[in-house]
Amino acid sequence: MNVQLFIPCFVDQIFPETAFNMIKVLEKAGCTVSYNENQTCCGQPSYNAGFRDECRDVATKFVNDFSGTDYIVAPSASCAGFVRNYYSQIFDNSSVHNQVKGIQKRMYEFSEFLTDVLHIEDFGAQLNGVATYHDACAALRECKIKEGPRRLLQNVKGLELVEMKDVETCCGFGGTFSVKYEPISIAMADQKVTHALATGAQYMISTDLSCLMHLEGYIKQKGYNLRTLHLADVLVNGW
């Protein structure tokens, strides 16, 4: 099975190791993985900021970069959800409308590709300790991802998964929301981290590094003993 990687901006610049770990998992599953070095952004930041024309320019490049028939897999439900749910509006009644529809059908977030396309839930990973899972808003609401990541984590040897209170509540990141409404964003992070700590977890795991980046900053500032991990980083642990 041929897979093209889409690596979001913040993963490329801040968390590249997660992208390499995703490759390891996909190759272990028997996929042939490729990476187009010309790729840039999906266009979501400019769209959310109201720059729709600029977003269309960036999104057009994405469409051109990912032409073909391969599956497109990203370690981010935020980006995957944006392509699947908003590209139809961006390219409505355009010459690439049908091409966009094809891309939307081939676009997957990492965990849902493993569980819904490959139908593999056990990668032989091992991580000793207690973990809690954070439902990223984009994963839960844009991509309808809920049980898949939990099933993957339940197959990690040595890992005890404990649900936190208000697990579906936003962590407060929300892209530019955390900049425009910093006090609210910090309060939401405090609530999320407090609920995670109450479970006794050593690890907070999610599909989206954007959420984890926000939460990790708050955790470090407070000096809490809680580590954030992307699902891909967990699934390669113990090989």
C-alpha positions in Angstrom: 0.0 0.0 0.0 1.5 3.4 -1.1 1.3 6.2 1.4 2.3 9.9 0.9 3.2 11.7 4.1 1.8 15.2 4.8 3.8 16.7 7.7 2.2 19.8 9.2 4.2 23.0 9.6 4.7 22.7 13.4 5.6 19.0 13.2 8.2 19.8 10.6 9.7 22.7 12.6 9.3 21.5 16.2 8.5 17.8 16.4 10.3 16.1 13.5 11.0 13.0 15.5 7.2 12.2 15.5 7.2 12.3 11.7 10.0 9.8 11.6 8.2 7.6 14.2 5.1 7.6 12.0 7.2 6.4 9.1 8.5 3.5 11.2 5.0 2.4 12.2 3.7 2.6 8.6 6.6 0.7 7.3 6.2 -2.0 10.0 2.6 -2.3 8.7 3.9 -3.0 5.2 3.3 0.4 3.6 5.6 2.0 1.1 6.0 5.5 2.4 7.0 8.6 0.3 7.5 12.2 1.2 7.2 15.1 -1.3 9.8 17.6 -0.2 8.0 20.4 -2.1 5.0 20.3 0.3 4.3 23.2 2.5 1.1 24.0 4.4 -2.6 22.9 4.0 -3.8 26.5 4.3 -5.6 26.3 7.5 -3.9 29.2 9.4 -4.7 31.7 6.7 -8.2 30.4 6.3 -8.9 30.7 10.1 -7.4 34.2 10.1 -9.8 35.3 7.3 -7.3 35.4 4.4 -9.4 33.2 2.1 -7.6 34.2 -1.2 -4.2 33.5 0.3 -5.5 30.2 1.7 -6.7 29.2 -1.8 -3.2 29.8 -3.1 -1.6 27.6 -0.5 -4.3 24.9 -0.8 -3.9 24.9 -4.6 -0.2 24.0 -4.0 -1.3 21.2 -1.7 -3.6 19.8 -4.3 -0.8 19.8 -6.9 1.7 18.3 -4.5 -0.6 15.4 -3.6 -2.0 14.5 -7.0 -2.2 10.8 -7.8 -3.9 7.9 -6.1 -1.8 7.2 -3.0 -3.3 7.5 0.5 -2.3 10.8 2.2 -1.5 10.3 6.0 -0.8 13.1 8.5 0.0 13.1 12.2 -2.6 15.7 12.7 -6.4 15.5 12.7 -6.4 19.3 12.5 -4.9 19.4 9.1 -6.6 16.2 7.9 -10.0 17.5 9.0 -9.4 20.9 7.3 -8.6 19.2 3.9 -11.6 16.9 4.2 -14.1 19.4 5.5 -13.2 22.7 4.0 -11.5 22.2 0.7 -14.9 21.6 -1.0 -15.9 25.1 0.0 -12.5 26.6 -1.0 -12.6 25.1 -4.4 -16.3 25.1 -5.0 -17.2 25.4 -8.7 -13.5 25.5 -9.7 -11.6 23.6 -12.3 -10.0 21.3 -9.7 -13.2 20.5 -7.9 -13.2 16.8 -8.9 -9.5 16.5 -8.1 -10.1 17.9 -4.7 -12.9 15.4 -4.0 -10.4 12.6 -4.8 -7.8 14.1 -2.3 -10.5 14.4 0.4 -11.2 10.6 0.1 -7.5 9.7 0.3 -6.7 12.0 3.3 -6.4 10.3 6.7 -5.2 11.2 10.2 -2.5 8.7 11.3 -4.5 6.7 13.9 -7.6 6.3 11.7 -5.5 5.1 8.9 -4.1 2.4 11.1 -7.5 1.3 12.5 -9.9 2.0 9.6 -7.8 1.3 6.5 -5.0 -1.1 7.6 -7.1 -2.6 10.4 -4.1 -3.1 12.6 -4.3 -2.2 16.3 -1.3 -4.0 17.8 2.2 -2.9 16.8 4.1 -4.6 19.6 4.8 -1.4 21.5 5.7 -1.3 25.2 5.5 1.6 27.6 5.3 1.0 31.3 3.1 3.4 33.3 -0.2 5.1 33.5 -1.5 7.3 30.7 -4.6 9.4 30.0 -5.8 10.2 26.5 -6.7 13.8 25.3 -9.4 14.0 22.6 -8.2 16.8 20.3 -11.2 18.9 19.1 -10.3 18.4 15.4 -9.9 14.6 15.9 -13.2 14.3 17.8 -15.3 16.8 15.9 -13.8 17.2 12.4 -12.7 13.6 11.9 -15.0 11.7 14.3 -12.1 9.9 15.9 -12.8 8.6 19.3 -12.3 4.9 20.0 -9.5 4.1 17.5 -6.6 5.7 19.4 -7.8 4.1 22.6 -7.8 0.7 21.1 -4.2 1.2 19.8 -3.1 2.3 23.3 -4.9 -0.6 25.0 -2.6 -2.9 23.0 0.6 -1.2 24.3 2.1 -3.6 26.8 2.6 -2.3 30.3 0.4 0.8 29.7 -2.6 1.4 31.8 -5.1 3.8 30.2 -7.2 5.9 32.6 -9.9 8.4 31.4 -9.8 11.9 32.7 -12.8 14.0 33.7 -14.3 16.2 30.9 -12.1 14.4 28.4 -13.9 16.0 25.4 -13.4 19.5 26.6 -11.0 21.7 24.6 -7.5 22.2 25.9 -7.5 25.9 25.0 -5.0 25.9 22.1 -7.2 26.5 19.1 -4.5 28.0 16.9 -4.6 31.8 17.1 -7.2 31.5 19.9 -4.4 30.9 22.4 -2.8 34.2 21.2 -5.9 36.4 21.0 -7.4 35.1 24.2 -4.4 34.1 26.2 -6.0 34.3 29.7 -8.9 32.1 28.7 -6.5 29.7 26.9 -4.3 29.3 30.0 -7.3 28.7 32.2 -8.5 25.9 29.8 -5.0 24.4 29.8 -5.0 24.5 33.6 -8.4 22.7 33.7 -7.2 20.0 31.3 -3.9 19.4 33.1 -5.6 19.3 36.5 -8.0 16.6 35.2 -5.1 14.6 33.7 -3.0 14.8 37.0 -6.1 13.6 39.0 -5.9 10.3 37.1 -2.4 9.6 38.4 -1.2 9.5 34.8 2.5 9.9 33.9 1.7 10.4 30.3 -0.8 12.5 28.4 -1.2 11.1 24.9 -3.1 12.6 21.8 -3.3 12.5 18.1 -2.4 16.2 17.8 0.9 17.8 18.6 -0.7 21.3 18.4 -2.7 20.5 21.6 0.3 18.8 23.2 2.6 21.7 22.5 0.2 24.0 24.2 -0.3 21.7 27.2 3.4 20.9 27.5 4.2 24.6 27.8 1.8 24.9 30.7 3.0 21.7 32.3 6.7 22.8 32.2 5.9 26.3 33.5 4.2 24.7 36.5 6.8 22.0 36.9 4.4 19.1 36.9 5.6 15.5 36.5 3.5 14.8 33.4 4.9 14.0 30.0 3.1 14.6 26.7 3.4 12.1 23.9 2.0 11.8 20.3 0.4 8.5 19.5 3.2 7.7 16.9 5.9 8.2 19.6 4.1 5.6 21.8 3.6 3.0 19.1 7.4 2.8 18.3 8.3 2.5 22.0 9.9 -0.7 23.1 10.8 -2.1 19.7 
